[in-house]
Structure formats: structure tokens, C-alpha cells
Amino acid sequence: MSHRTHRRPPKRRRARHRLVEGLGQAALYAASATLVGGLVHKLLRLVHISVSSC
């Protein structure tokens, strides 16, 4: 087991890290898009309520 800890393939690790970074960015983008979508939906509802009440 000790001989395994010495050698590490840097290419694989970098690719995996890049993949994880990309996934994290995609998740962040999706979360922000969902949040913005929810806010827009609420704003539209408020506008609709205020317009219909006039």
C-alpha cells in the first residue's frame, strides 16, 4: 500500500478536477437560474395582482 501513495498520475487528476470544476459551475449556474426564475415568477405574480386590482 505504501508504494501506491508515492506515485500519482497528474494527468488523470487534472482532468477529473476540471470535470468536477465544470460540474460545480454548471450546478451553480443552474441554481442561480432557478433562483432568478423564481424571483421573476414572484414579480410577475405581484405585477399581475396589482394590475388586476386596479
WOTABEL-V448750 format. One record per residue. N is the residue number from 1. PSI is psi in radians with two decimals (999 if undefined). Layout:
BEGIN
N|PSI ; N|PSI
END
This chain:
BEGIN
1|-0.57 ; 2|-0.53 ; 3|-0.36 ; 4|-0.63 ; 5|-0.38 ; 6|-0.76 ; 7|2.29 ; 8|2.23 ; 9|1.94 ; 10|-0.54 ; 11|-0.83 ; 12|-0.75 ; 13|-0.71 ; 14|-0.75 ; 15|-0.75 ; 16|-0.72 ; 17|-0.71 ; 18|-0.70 ; 19|-0.80 ; 20|-0.71 ; 21|-0.75 ; 22|-0.75 ; 23|-0.71 ; 24|-0.72 ; 25|-0.74 ; 26|-0.72 ; 27|-0.72 ; 28|-0.74 ; 29|-0.75 ; 30|-0.73 ; 31|-0.76 ; 32|-0.66 ; 33|-0.71 ; 34|-0.74 ; 35|-0.81 ; 36|-0.73 ; 37|-0.75 ; 38|-0.72 ; 39|-0.74 ; 40|-0.73 ; 41|-0.77 ; 42|-0.75 ; 43|-0.75 ; 44|-0.69 ; 45|-0.75 ; 46|-0.73 ; 47|-0.75 ; 48|-0.74 ; 49|-0.78 ; 50|-0.60 ; 51|-0.75 ; 52|-0.44 ; 53|-0.39 ; 54|999
END
